[in-house]
């Protein structure tokens, strides 16, 4: 008898929610809006995004994409 552990492989993508289906809040929304969204989606937590930081991240991503296209 051998005492080998049997490992099962799992596809972790099964547990990941696509960004387009993820519920989120902006930092300027009201508490009422937050509670409504949490109850509607039956979540225990919802990420809170900062609009200014999100816009800066988009601009930065566009700039990086443009630079990569120029280098190719």
TAWOQUI-V626828 format. One line per field, one symbol per residue. phi: phi as a letter, one per 20 degrees, with the letter a starting at -180 (. if undefined). psi: psi as a letter, one per 30 degrees, with the letter a starting at -180 (. if undefined). burial: b if it has 24 or more other C-alpha atoms within 12 Angstrom, else e. A space follows every 50 residues. Layout:
phi=???
psi=???
burial=???
This chain:
phi=.ddeeeddecefffeeefgfdeebcefdeeffffffffffeledbcfdde gffffffffffffffffffffe
psi=kkhkkkkkkkjffefkkkefgkklllfglleeeeeeeeeefhlfkkkkkj eeeeeeeeeeeeeeeeeeeef.
burial=eeeeeeeeeeeeeeeeeeeeeebbeeeeeeeeebeebeeeeeeeeeeeee eeeeeeeeeeeeeeeeeeeeee
